[in-house]
Amino acid sequence: MFKHLKTQNFILKNPHLNQRIIIDSKKKFISYPKRYQSNMNNPLSYLPPVTRGIIMANCAIYGIGLFMSNRQYITEFFYNHLALKHHKYHVLITAHIAKANFFDFFIETLLTGFIGSSLEPMLTSPVFLKLVMSSAIIGSILMITMHKEPTFFKSEAIFRGMIMFFVFKSPFQHFYLFPLPIKIQAFWLGIFIVFLDFITGRWANFGGTISAFLLLKGLL
């Protein structure tokens, strides 16, 4: 999703690891495990297990939806507060995976591959899985408590968690926004994302933001 512009060294102290992860924006993540280093020029040539699982889940839900009407797809996989009354508890999971249309599916799946293939090796798969799971769990809690309207909607809490972790980790780093040739500082990207979720009332998305912050502070 992002392309680094400035050369700057960061030291990330993660309580879940027994080492400090030193990141250099030109050399990328130089402390990657050796099995990832040969694929650094093409982050999609090898997908770490958790990232691969997220993408497979995206493809599975979207693929099932191709055999359903639009109404069936939305009512079966998107969240609505009445769904729980009808014992559709699976929407607490599928609402984080289902995509609204092909463009949404394609872009978010592609960016998940790029971001996850960088972030997961850096954190290790168990810690990255903790970020993903906590984003979904907190997002689901927010769905149940905050979304009482009769409409159906999906959550992007998992995707938010991945993006916001980078924002919190290096807020003054500059990036290009994919696919637009626009340079933006990570801090302002985070402000824009939080503001967008706030004004649109997408409270479940804050599950990812909260999880990323807690993980970076060693509270997860």
KOLTORZA-131681 format. One record per residue (C-alpha): residue in three letters; residue number from 0; chain; x, y, z. Coordinates in pm, 1 decimal. Example, Ala and Ser with C-alpha at 12.3 -4.5 7.8 and 13.67 -1.06 7.14 Angstrom:
<recs>
("ALA"; 0; "A"; (1230.0; -450.0; 780.0)) ("SER"; 1; "A"; (1367.0; -106.0; 714.0)) 
</recs>
This chain:
<recs>
("MET"; 0; "A"; (0.0; 0.0; 0.0)) ("PHE"; 1; "A"; (278.0; 235.3; 86.7)) ("LYS"; 2; "A"; (614.6; 330.4; -55.8)) ("HIS"; 3; "A"; (869.5; 478.8; 180.2)) ("LEU"; 4; "A"; (1016.9; 811.2; 79.1)) ("LYS"; 5; "A"; (1251.3; 918.9; 356.1)) ("THR"; 6; "A"; (1547.6; 733.5; 504.1)) ("GLN"; 7; "A"; (1496.9; 706.7; 874.0)) ("ASN"; 8; "A"; (1578.2; 446.7; 1136.7)) ("PHE"; 9; "A"; (1320.1; 330.8; 1384.9)) ("ILE"; 10; "A"; (1353.6; 95.1; 1680.1)) ("LEU"; 11; "A"; (1039.5; -91.0; 1774.0)) ("LYS"; 12; "A"; (1040.1; -248.3; 2118.3)) ("ASN"; 13; "A"; (784.9; -526.2; 2116.3)) ("PRO"; 14; "A"; (734.8; -705.7; 2447.7)) ("HIS"; 15; "A"; (626.9; -1019.0; 2262.1)) ("LEU"; 16; "A"; (969.4; -1061.0; 2103.2)) ("ASN"; 17; "A"; (1304.1; -1128.3; 2261.2)) ("GLN"; 18; "A"; (1477.7; -884.8; 2030.8)) ("ARG"; 19; "A"; (1451.5; -527.3; 1910.7)) ("ILE"; 20; "A"; (1333.5; -492.5; 1555.2)) ("ILE"; 21; "A"; (1541.9; -235.7; 1368.3)) ("ILE"; 22; "A"; (1373.9; -94.4; 1061.8)) ("ASP"; 23; "A"; (1543.9; 98.3; 785.1)) ("SER"; 24; "A"; (1318.9; 248.5; 519.5)) ("LYS"; 25; "A"; (1565.4; 182.1; 235.3)) ("LYS"; 26; "A"; (1655.9; -169.9; 340.0)) ("LYS"; 27; "A"; (1297.6; -237.4; 444.4)) ("PHE"; 28; "A"; (1266.0; -473.8; 740.0)) ("ILE"; 29; "A"; (1620.8; -598.2; 770.5)) ("SER"; 30; "A"; (1545.9; -834.2; 1058.8)) ("TYR"; 31; "A"; (1309.7; -1050.9; 851.3)) ("PRO"; 32; "A"; (1351.9; -1426.7; 887.0)) ("LYS"; 33; "A"; (1578.1; -1564.1; 612.5)) ("ARG"; 34; "A"; (1292.3; -1743.9; 437.1)) ("TYR"; 35; "A"; (1130.3; -1406.6; 362.2)) ("GLN"; 36; "A"; (1439.0; -1215.5; 255.1)) ("SER"; 37; "A"; (1455.1; -1372.3; -90.9)) ("ASN"; 38; "A"; (1104.2; -1242.9; -161.8)) ("MET"; 39; "A"; (1148.5; -884.1; -47.5)) ("ASN"; 40; "A"; (1123.3; -741.8; -400.2)) ("ASN"; 41; "A"; (789.2; -908.9; -452.2)) ("PRO"; 42; "A"; (584.7; -918.0; -130.8)) ("LEU"; 43; "A"; (311.7; -1125.7; -296.2)) ("SER"; 44; "A"; (546.8; -1403.4; -408.7)) ("TYR"; 45; "A"; (512.4; -1560.4; -65.7)) ("LEU"; 46; "A"; (233.3; -1498.1; 181.8)) ("PRO"; 47; "A"; (287.3; -1570.0; 552.8)) ("PRO"; 48; "A"; (28.8; -1809.5; 703.9)) ("VAL"; 49; "A"; (-202.0; -1562.4; 879.8)) ("THR"; 50; "A"; (-203.5; -1322.4; 585.9)) ("ARG"; 51; "A"; (-271.7; -1612.5; 352.6)) ("GLY"; 52; "A"; (-558.7; -1723.6; 575.5)) ("ILE"; 53; "A"; (-717.7; -1376.6; 567.1)) ("ILE"; 54; "A"; (-696.4; -1364.3; 188.4)) ("MET"; 55; "A"; (-838.8; -1716.8; 154.2)) ("ALA"; 56; "A"; (-1129.2; -1620.1; 381.0)) ("ASN"; 57; "A"; (-1192.2; -1308.6; 170.6)) ("CYS"; 58; "A"; (-1196.0; -1517.8; -146.4)) ("ALA"; 59; "A"; (-1417.4; -1786.6; 8.5)) ("ILE"; 60; "A"; (-1686.8; -1544.9; 129.1)) ("TYR"; 61; "A"; (-1681.6; -1346.7; -194.2)) ("GLY"; 62; "A"; (-1689.6; -1669.4; -398.9)) ("ILE"; 63; "A"; (-1993.2; -1798.5; -208.1)) ("GLY"; 64; "A"; (-2161.3; -1465.4; -268.8)) ("LEU"; 65; "A"; (-2134.5; -1515.4; -645.2)) ("PHE"; 66; "A"; (-2392.1; -1794.4; -616.0)) ("MET"; 67; "A"; (-2632.3; -1585.0; -408.4)) ("SER"; 68; "A"; (-2850.9; -1288.8; -483.9)) ("ASN"; 69; "A"; (-2728.0; -953.0; -361.1)) ("ARG"; 70; "A"; (-2999.1; -948.8; -94.1)) ("GLN"; 71; "A"; (-2912.7; -1299.3; 25.6)) ("TYR"; 72; "A"; (-2542.1; -1215.9; 39.2)) ("ILE"; 73; "A"; (-2595.9; -903.8; 247.6)) ("THR"; 74; "A"; (-2846.8; -1054.8; 489.5)) ("GLU"; 75; "A"; (-2635.4; -1367.1; 536.9)) ("PHE"; 76; "A"; (-2289.3; -1215.6; 584.0)) ("PHE"; 77; "A"; (-2330.8; -849.0; 685.7)) ("TYR"; 78; "A"; (-2409.1; -743.3; 1041.1)) ("ASN"; 79; "A"; (-2749.0; -625.3; 1158.7)) ("HIS"; 80; "A"; (-2860.5; -607.1; 1520.4)) ("LEU"; 81; "A"; (-3159.9; -828.4; 1437.3)) ("ALA"; 82; "A"; (-2928.8; -1101.7; 1304.3)) ("LEU"; 83; "A"; (-2837.9; -1211.6; 1654.5)) ("LYS"; 84; "A"; (-3205.9; -1241.9; 1745.8)) ("HIS"; 85; "A"; (-3238.5; -1482.7; 1455.0)) ("HIS"; 86; "A"; (-2934.9; -1676.1; 1585.1)) ("LYS"; 87; "A"; (-2707.9; -1571.0; 1298.2)) ("TYR"; 88; "A"; (-2407.4; -1546.7; 1524.1)) ("HIS"; 89; "A"; (-2169.2; -1612.6; 1234.9)) ("VAL"; 90; "A"; (-2216.9; -1251.8; 1117.8)) ("LEU"; 91; "A"; (-1989.8; -1143.2; 1404.2)) ("ILE"; 92; "A"; (-1713.4; -1309.8; 1202.0)) ("THR"; 93; "A"; (-1826.4; -1274.8; 840.8)) ("ALA"; 94; "A"; (-1899.5; -902.8; 876.0)) ("HIS"; 95; "A"; (-1522.7; -852.0; 910.3)) ("ILE"; 96; "A"; (-1454.2; -1052.6; 593.2)) ("ALA"; 97; "A"; (-1742.7; -985.6; 352.7)) ("LYS"; 98; "A"; (-1687.6; -722.3; 83.1)) ("ALA"; 99; "A"; (-1948.4; -490.0; -63.8)) ("ASN"; 100; "A"; (-1851.6; -536.3; -429.4)) ("PHE"; 101; "A"; (-1573.1; -660.5; -657.8)) ("PHE"; 102; "A"; (-1372.7; -336.4; -637.2)) ("ASP"; 103; "A"; (-1384.9; -347.0; -256.7)) ("PHE"; 104; "A"; (-1284.3; -713.8; -261.1)) ("PHE"; 105; "A"; (-999.4; -665.0; -508.5)) ("ILE"; 106; "A"; (-842.0; -355.8; -348.7)) ("GLU"; 107; "A"; (-868.0; -469.5; 12.8)) ("THR"; 108; "A"; (-745.2; -821.8; -65.3)) ("LEU"; 109; "A"; (-451.2; -686.1; -264.6)) ("LEU"; 110; "A"; (-351.9; -440.2; 7.3)) ("THR"; 111; "A"; (-392.5; -706.7; 276.0)) ("GLY"; 112; "A"; (-138.8; -916.3; 86.0)) ("PHE"; 113; "A"; (111.2; -630.7; 62.7)) ("ILE"; 114; "A"; (71.8; -506.4; 418.9)) ("GLY"; 115; "A"; (43.4; -849.1; 578.4)) ("SER"; 116; "A"; (350.1; -984.0; 397.4)) ("SER"; 117; "A"; (550.6; -702.2; 555.5)) ("LEU"; 118; "A"; (388.5; -679.0; 895.9)) ("GLU"; 119; "A"; (348.4; -1047.0; 980.4)) ("PRO"; 120; "A"; (717.7; -1145.4; 945.2)) ("MET"; 121; "A"; (813.4; -836.9; 1144.4)) ("LEU"; 122; "A"; (582.8; -918.9; 1435.9)) ("THR"; 123; "A"; (591.6; -1298.4; 1394.0)) ("SER"; 124; "A"; (276.8; -1489.5; 1299.4)) ("PRO"; 125; "A"; (146.3; -1546.0; 1657.8)) ("VAL"; 126; "A"; (166.5; -1174.2; 1740.2)) ("PHE"; 127; "A"; (17.6; -1075.1; 1404.1)) ("LEU"; 128; "A"; (-265.2; -1323.7; 1464.8)) ("LYS"; 129; "A"; (-321.3; -1159.3; 1803.4)) ("LEU"; 130; "A"; (-358.1; -822.6; 1626.3)) ("VAL"; 131; "A"; (-604.9; -968.6; 1376.7)) ("MET"; 132; "A"; (-811.4; -1153.4; 1635.7)) ("SER"; 133; "A"; (-822.8; -866.0; 1883.4)) ("SER"; 134; "A"; (-926.9; -627.1; 1604.4)) ("ALA"; 135; "A"; (-1214.7; -857.7; 1512.6)) ("ILE"; 136; "A"; (-1320.1; -920.2; 1873.9)) ("ILE"; 137; "A"; (-1316.6; -553.8; 1976.2)) ("GLY"; 138; "A"; (-1483.4; -467.0; 1646.6)) ("SER"; 139; "A"; (-1759.3; -720.9; 1716.7)) ("ILE"; 140; "A"; (-1814.0; -580.7; 2066.0)) ("LEU"; 141; "A"; (-1848.4; -234.1; 1915.4)) ("MET"; 142; "A"; (-2089.5; -368.9; 1655.1)) ("ILE"; 143; "A"; (-2316.1; -513.6; 1920.9)) ("THR"; 144; "A"; (-2305.1; -211.0; 2149.5)) ("MET"; 145; "A"; (-2298.3; 77.9; 1903.1)) ("HIS"; 146; "A"; (-2482.0; -28.7; 1588.5)) ("LYS"; 147; "A"; (-2852.6; -43.3; 1662.4)) ("GLU"; 148; "A"; (-2980.4; 90.9; 1329.0)) ("PRO"; 149; "A"; (-3180.9; -145.1; 1104.6)) ("THR"; 150; "A"; (-2928.2; -132.9; 819.6)) ("PHE"; 151; "A"; (-2675.4; -399.3; 723.2)) ("PHE"; 152; "A"; (-2306.7; -316.9; 718.2)) ("LYS"; 153; "A"; (-1960.5; -470.1; 710.6)) ("SER"; 154; "A"; (-1661.8; -398.0; 931.2)) ("GLU"; 155; "A"; (-1304.8; -318.6; 827.1)) ("ALA"; 156; "A"; (-1161.1; -359.4; 1176.4)) ("ILE"; 157; "A"; (-899.8; -617.7; 1071.5)) ("PHE"; 158; "A"; (-775.5; -405.3; 781.7)) ("ARG"; 159; "A"; (-777.6; -95.7; 1004.4)) ("GLY"; 160; "A"; (-566.4; -276.8; 1261.6)) ("MET"; 161; "A"; (-292.5; -348.1; 1008.5)) ("ILE"; 162; "A"; (-284.0; 6.2; 870.9)) ("MET"; 163; "A"; (-305.8; 180.6; 1207.1)) ("PHE"; 164; "A"; (-21.5; -28.3; 1349.5)) ("PHE"; 165; "A"; (208.6; 124.1; 1088.2)) ("VAL"; 166; "A"; (66.2; 469.4; 1162.8)) ("PHE"; 167; "A"; (122.9; 437.3; 1538.0)) ("LYS"; 168; "A"; (466.7; 281.4; 1493.7)) ("SER"; 169; "A"; (611.7; 553.0; 1267.5)) ("PRO"; 170; "A"; (375.0; 851.6; 1258.2)) ("PHE"; 171; "A"; (626.6; 1084.6; 1090.0)) ("GLN"; 172; "A"; (714.0; 851.6; 804.2)) ("HIS"; 173; "A"; (600.3; 959.8; 457.2)) ("PHE"; 174; "A"; (421.4; 725.8; 217.5)) ("TYR"; 175; "A"; (270.9; 717.2; -127.0)) ("LEU"; 176; "A"; (-97.0; 628.7; -120.1)) ("PHE"; 177; "A"; (-170.9; 336.4; -350.2)) ("PRO"; 178; "A"; (-286.9; 361.2; -626.9)) ("LEU"; 179; "A"; (-267.3; 743.8; -629.1)) ("PRO"; 180; "A"; (69.9; 924.7; -658.2)) ("ILE"; 181; "A"; (-3.1; 1125.0; -343.8)) ("LYS"; 182; "A"; (257.6; 1170.2; -69.4)) ("ILE"; 183; "A"; (122.2; 1184.2; 283.5)) ("GLN"; 184; "A"; (263.1; 1164.9; 633.1)) ("ALA"; 185; "A"; (148.6; 862.1; 831.4)) ("PHE"; 186; "A"; (19.8; 1086.6; 1110.8)) ("TRP"; 187; "A"; (-221.9; 1263.9; 876.9)) ("LEU"; 188; "A"; (-325.2; 934.5; 719.9)) ("GLY"; 189; "A"; (-421.9; 811.3; 1066.4)) ("ILE"; 190; "A"; (-613.1; 1131.7; 1140.2)) ("PHE"; 191; "A"; (-799.3; 1099.2; 811.2)) ("ILE"; 192; "A"; (-892.3; 734.6; 877.1)) ("VAL"; 193; "A"; (-1015.4; 805.0; 1231.6)) ("PHE"; 194; "A"; (-1208.9; 1112.9; 1115.1)) ("LEU"; 195; "A"; (-1366.8; 919.6; 827.5)) ("ASP"; 196; "A"; (-1479.7; 636.6; 1055.3)) ("PHE"; 197; "A"; (-1614.3; 887.2; 1307.4)) ("ILE"; 198; "A"; (-1823.1; 1097.4; 1069.5)) ("THR"; 199; "A"; (-1962.5; 788.6; 893.5)) ("GLY"; 200; "A"; (-2045.8; 617.8; 1223.4)) ("ARG"; 201; "A"; (-1840.6; 306.1; 1146.6)) ("TRP"; 202; "A"; (-1769.9; 236.8; 1510.6)) ("ALA"; 203; "A"; (-1671.0; -126.1; 1455.8)) ("ASN"; 204; "A"; (-1368.5; -11.5; 1255.7)) ("PHE"; 205; "A"; (-1226.7; 139.4; 1573.8)) ("GLY"; 206; "A"; (-1167.8; -217.3; 1688.9)) ("GLY"; 207; "A"; (-861.8; -225.4; 1463.7)) ("THR"; 208; "A"; (-741.3; 116.2; 1574.6)) ("ILE"; 209; "A"; (-771.6; 25.2; 1942.5)) ("SER"; 210; "A"; (-601.6; -311.7; 1893.6)) ("ALA"; 211; "A"; (-307.5; -161.4; 1704.0)) ("PHE"; 212; "A"; (-251.6; 94.0; 1979.5)) ("LEU"; 213; "A"; (-274.5; -165.6; 2257.0)) ("LEU"; 214; "A"; (-36.0; -401.6; 2078.5)) ("LEU"; 215; "A"; (223.0; -132.1; 2020.3)) ("LYS"; 216; "A"; (204.6; -35.2; 2388.7)) ("GLY"; 217; "A"; (247.8; -396.3; 2495.9)) ("LEU"; 218; "A"; (-101.6; -422.3; 2644.5)) ("LEU"; 219; "A"; (-210.6; -719.7; 2435.1)) 
</recs>
